[in-house]
Amino acid sequence: MTAPRASDVASQTDVVDGRLVDDAGNVRVGIFATPIREVNYRDYVLMNPFGRPAGRLARRFGFKQFQFLGALSEDLVFGCAIADVRLVATAFLYCYEPATRRFAEWSFTQPLARGSRFTQTPEAGACSFTARGVRIEMSADERSPRRRLVASVRDALAIDAVFREDDPPQEPLRICTYAGATGWVYARKTAGDRLSGTLAWAGRTYDLAALPIYGHHDWSAGYMRRQTFWNWGCLAGALADGRIVGMNVSCGVNETSFTESCFWLDGRLHKIDSVAFTYDRRDLMRPWRVTSYDGRLDLEFRPEGAHAERINALVVATNFNQLFGRYSGSLATAAGERLTIDGMLGYMESHYAKW
């Protein structure tokens, strides 16, 4: 494995034993320079807002976990997510062809998280979702800095994609922040991964290694707020000079004392300040604007399509909108280099969840 380079982050924390919760039952918060190998949430001393130990049901049903893998190119955009929110497990997949604007999507729900398997090891292991007509597995091996997505939906879609975090070597963002009075969220993210493998859809098989296609990965888990809302944006692609850029910005989650907003340039992590999302909440397909407090990010996003899910049940609810489209504007490094983003493909989200 290639030795890590110095990130453009003011302060990062080393975790010697690789466990998110320490021996005293306290969660470690901050941005981590070393891998968190186990999100050992069962060791966390969960309290209620009045300082008393939380009950067994609160400990069991309060923990949420999800993964997302997606990739962006002028030939193909796709996204795949699996989530365990205890009362249900959910999954979605979609494919989009920018040249023709052809689009297909699939969503699945399993009561009481049946058919799903999640590990608490962000750097290794496998998570899976199975329901009638669909099989999804997301796996990683810490000895090889790569992620693999294997998925099939009946006869409509087949994916076997490898997300390479070694070309160029990626510096993942690893962050944990407090959530509400007693909770916390841990996330491990990258953007700008190269891909290999295949995707078969609508009578065509895409050779991913032959495309200039770039991926994003998100592994998140924690005792999240019972009612959660966030905006999130991501892009990935090549600049005019050939360097690879990826971006991950958000507002509403992972921003208590620290923020997850950042971008990568040829795999090197560049941290930026808090961000603001400006958009028409009545029409998400209108242009968005994203800016950072430090002035290093100034982008416009123009949607081309969206995957949406809406559920309003007694106990759980979601209003989830993941848009895909194009970013234009600029990003700047701490050293003052300003990068021009000109119609680069990316994602944007507006997500409300009661879970």
N, C-alpha and C positions, 0 to 999 in steps of 0.2 A: 504494500500500500504506500502511495506517495506521502511523504511527510507533509503535515499541514502547514499552510502559510499563515502569516500574521494577518488576522482579520482587521477590518476598519471598524473596530468596536472598542469603545473607551475602556470598558471593564468587563471581564468575563470571570466566571467562577469555575474552579476545578472541583470535581466530585471524585474523591479517590476511590470509594467503594462502588461507584456506579449506580447507587440506589437513590431514588428520588426522596424517599422518606427516611430520616435518620433513626438511630437506635432509640431516641427518646420519643418517637412518634410525631415529630414535626416535619412538615414538608419544606424542602429547600426551594427557595425562589431566586430568580435571577436569570441571566443568560449564561449558558454553560459552555466552556471551552472543551470539556471532555464529554464523552458519551454518557448518557443516562441509559444504562443497560436494563434497568428494571423499574417500572412504575409500580412500586410495591404499596399500592393504595390500602391494602388490608392492614398494614402496620400504622397507618395514619390514625391519630387520636381525633376522630371526628366529634365535634361538639355542636350543640344547638346554639342559636344566637344568644342564649342566656348563660352560656358557659357550662352547661351540663352535658354529660356524655350522650351522644345520639343513639337512638335505638337501633335494633338489628335491621328493621325494615328500611330505615333511613340510610344506613350504611350500604345495604344491598341495592336499593333502587336509586340511590342518589348518584352513583357512579355511572358516567356515560363515556362512550368511546367511539371513534370513527376514523376511517382512513379514506383518502381521496387520491387517485392517480389520474392525471390527464395529460394530454399532449396537443401541441399546436403546430400546424404547418399550413402552407398555401394549398396543399393537396388534401389535408384531412385534419379535422379537429375531433377529439373524443374526450369523454370524461367518464369515470367510474368511481362510485363511492359505496361503502358499506358502513353501517352504523348499528351499534347495540345501545339502545336507550332503556334497556331492561324490560319495560312493558312490551316493547316490540323491537324487532330487528328490521332494518330497511336496507334497500339497495337500489341504485339506479345506474343506468348506462345510457349513453347517447353517442351518436356519430353525426358529423356535419361536414359537408363538402363545400368549401368556400366558393369554388368556381361556379357551381351550379346552384348553391344554396339548398341542396338536398339534405334532409334532416330526418333522423329516426331516433326514437327514445323508448326506453323500457323502465318500468318501476315495479318493485316488489316489496311486500310486507309479510313478516312472519310474526304472529302473536307470541308473546313471552319469549322472544328471541330464539324460537326454535329454528334449527337448521343453521345457526351461526356459531362460529368459534373465534374467539379473540384471545390473543396473548397480551401480556403486559411488558413485552420486551421490544422497544421501538427499533433497536438495531438489528434484530434477528427474529426468526420464527415466522409463523404463518397465521393469517387471519382469513376466514372463509365465510361464505354465505351460500346456502343451498335452498332452493324452493322449486316448485314444479316448473320445469322448463328453463331453469337458470342455474349456473354454477360459477362462482367467483372465488378466486384465491389470490391473495396478495402476500408475497413472501419476501424474505430478505435473509442473507447470510453475512454476518459481520466480517467474516474472513475475506469476502469479496464485496467491494462497495457498489452493489447493484441491487435493484428491486425488480421483482418479476410480477406481472399481472397475467393471470390465465383466466379467461372468462368465456362462457358460451351462453347464448340465448337461443334455444330451440335450433332451428335451421337458419336463423336470421343473422347471427353475429358470432364470430369466433376471434378471440384475441389471445395471442401469446407474445407479450411485449416485455422487453428488459429495459429498465431505466438505469442508465450507466452514470453513477456518481464519480467515476474515475476519469472521465474524458470530456472536459478538463476536470481535475480533482475538485470536488465540491466541498465547501465548508458549510455543513448544515447549520441552520438556526435551531438552537435548542433553548427553549424558554419555558419558565414556569412562573405564573403570576397568581395572586390571590383573586378569588371570585366571590363576591358577596361577603357575608359576615364570617363564614366558616369554611368556604370552599376554595378550590384552586383548579387551574387548568395547566396541563403540560402539553407542549406542541413541539414536534420536530418537522422542519420544512426545508425543502430545496426547490429551486426553479432554474431551468436551463440545462437539465440533464439531456444527453443524447440518448437515442433509442435504437434498439435492434429488435428483430422478430417480425411477426406478421399480424395483420388484421384483415379478416375476410368479412365483407359486408356488401350487400346489394350486387352480387355477382362479380365483385372485384376483390382480389387479394393484394393488399398493400405490403410491399417490402419496406419496413420501417427504416432499416439501415440505409436504404438507397434514397430516402427523403431527407431534406433538411428539416427535421422535426425535433421539437424540444419539449421536455416534459416537466411536470410539477408533481411533487409528492407532499402530502400532509398526513401526519400521524398525530392525533390529538386525543387526550383522555383527561378525566378529572371529575371532581365534584363541582359541576357547573351550576350556574344559577338556575333555579327552577323555571324562571322565565328569562330567556336569553334573546338578545337581538344583536346582530352585527352586520356591517358592510365589510366586504373583502374584495380586493383586487389583485390580479396576478397577470403577468405577461412573461413571454419567453420567446427568444428568437435571436437572430444574428444582426449585428449592426452593419453599416455599410463597409466598415473595414474588416469584417469577418469575426470580430470578437463576439462572444456569446453573452447575452444579458438575460437575467431573470429577475422578476420582482414579486414581492409579497407584501401587501399593505392591508391594514384592517383598522376598524374603529368599532368599539363596543365590546370587545373581548381581548384578553391578553394585553391589557394596558394599565394594570394597577401597579404603579411604581416602575414598570418596564413596559416596552411596547415590542410587538413582533414586526413592525414595519421595517423593511430592508430591501436591498437589491443585491444581486450577484453580478460580477463582471469577470468573465472567464473563471467562474467558480469561487472567486474571492468574495467574502461577505462584507457588504457595506451597510452599516446601520444608519437609519435616518430617523428624524423626529416624528412626533405624532402627526397624523394625517386627517384631513377633512374631506368628506364626500358630499358633493353638491349635485342634486338630481331632482327630477320631478317624481315624487312618490305616487302620483296618480297615473303616470305613464313611464314605466321603467325603460321603454324602448327609445326614449328621447336621449340626447347626449348627456353624459355625466362629466363632471370635472373632479379631479383628485389633486389636492395640494398638500404639501407638508409645511409645518410651522417654521422649519429652518430654511425654507425656500429652495431646497435641493430637489424637490419633486414638483412638477407642474405638468399634468397630463389631461387630455380630453379622451373620453372613451365613447365610441359610437357602436351601439349594439347591432348585431346582425341576426341574432336568434336567441332562444332561451329554453332552458329546461325548468319547469315549474311544478311544484307539488303543494297542494293545499288540503289540510285536514283540520277539522275543528270538532274534536270529540270531547267527551266529558273530562278525561284525565290528561290527554295529550293533544297538542295542536301544533301545526306548522304552517307557515307561509314562506315557502322556500323558492327563491328565484335565482338561478345561476345563468347569467347571460354570457354570451361569447360574441366577440367583435374585435374592434381595432383601436389601439391606443396611438395617440400622437402628442408630441410635446417633448419634454426633456427630463433627464435625471442628471444629478451632479455628484461627483465624489467629494470627499472631505478636502482633497487637495485642490479642488476647483475645476476639474475637468468636467465639462458639460457634454452629456451624451444625447444625441438627437434620436428620438423615437418617431418613426414615420410610418404609420399604418401597421404597426406590429400587432399580431393577434394575441388575444388574452381573454381572461375571464373577469366577471364582475358579479358580486352577490349582494342580495338583500335577503336576510334570513331572520324570521321570528320563530322561536320554538318555545313551547311549554312542555317540559319533560321532567 
